[in-house]
Amino acid sequence: MNLSGNEELLDRPLVAFFASRTAPEGADDLARQWAYEISLSDKVVISGFHSPIERLVLDILLSQGASVVVAIGRSLYHKIPSHLQSAYDEGRVLFISFRDYDRPSFSNSQLRNWAAADLAEQVIFAPFEPSSQLATLYYSLSRGATPALVLQ
């Protein structure tokens, strides 16, 4: 595991957030509401922030001054993305990579999601279709010790 940024964020309560690239209607509204609510807490959201809804949540969290852990499905960035630079400089961002590969792939994204969920005390999903790749993660986690919830 490789880290860049404020490593102390891992000492705070972590909540993993996942959303499908193709989410059902209304999922973005539920995620938006949740992002505003979680930004008022001391919890840190960990996610790949890759899907459109995950990026929406990231934008809300950062605009509200919340801290995030960005789980990357490849090696760490050589240069901090410009939209994250100021939050990174303020100590509100930690980048975490579980593999040292230069290119993202399906298997890397799956590993990233499972590893991020493993670090979290709770896992939240935006609504997803039963055929979504997130279904396996959700159903596995919902039967384990880590609470896994789908926003409603």
C-alpha positions, -999 to 999 in steps of 0.1 A, spaced: 0 0 0 14 34 -11 3 67 5 6 103 -4 -9 131 16 -23 134 51 -18 99 65 -36 109 98 -69 107 79 -66 69 83 -69 74 121 -104 89 117 -136 70 111 -137 60 74 -168 55 54 -164 39 19 -187 52 -9 -193 34 -41 -215 43 -71 -220 25 -104 -210 42 -137 -245 36 -149 -268 43 -119 -306 43 -119 -326 75 -120 -325 94 -87 -293 79 -75 -274 111 -80 -300 130 -58 -296 105 -30 -258 107 -32 -259 145 -32 -280 146 -1 -258 120 16 -226 139 7 -239 171 23 -249 152 55 -216 133 58 -197 165 52 -211 178 85 -195 149 105 -160 141 114 -160 110 91 -137 107 62 -150 93 29 -128 68 11 -136 61 -26 -121 58 -60 -141 89 -69 -142 75 -105 -178 72 -115 -199 103 -123 -218 101 -90 -186 95 -70 -171 126 -86 -202 145 -77 -198 134 -41 -161 144 -41 -169 179 -54 -195 183 -26 -172 170 1 -143 192 -10 -166 223 -13 -178 217 22 -143 214 37 -145 177 43 -115 153 41 -113 124 17 -91 94 10 -88 88 -28 -82 51 -35 -65 48 -68 -68 18 -91 -32 21 -102 1 36 -89 1 69 -71 -1 101 -91 32 117 -102 14 151 -101 -16 160 -79 -47 166 -101 -54 203 -102 -89 200 -87 -75 183 -56 -43 204 -52 -57 230 -27 -74 204 -5 -42 183 -6 -22 213 4 -46 219 33 -41 183 45 -77 172 36 -66 146 10 -48 113 12 -41 92 -19 -38 55 -14 -28 29 -40 -29 -8 -35 -10 -17 -67 21 -2 -83 8 -5 -119 8 25 -142 -25 17 -160 -59 12 -145 -77 -20 -152 -108 -39 -143 -89 -61 -118 -72 -31 -103 -105 -13 -98 -120 -44 -81 -90 -47 -58 -92 -10 -50 -129 -13 -41 -124 -43 -19 -94 -28 -2 -112 5 4 -142 -13 19 -119 -33 41 -104 -1 56 -138 14 62 -160 11 93 -191 15 71 -198 11 34 -224 32 15 -236 25 -20 -256 47 -43 -285 27 -58 -273 3 -85 -288 -21 -110 -287 -58 -100 -263 -64 -130 -238 -38 -117 -203 -49 -108 -209 -34 -74 -236 -61 -67 -210 -87 -57 -192 -63 -34 -224 -52 -18 -239 -87 -13 -206 -100 1 -202 -71 25 -238 -71 36 -233 -106 50 -201 -97 69 -191 -76 98 -188 -42 80 -222 -25 77 -231 -20 40 -261 1 31 -277 12 -2 -290 48 -1 -328 50 -2 
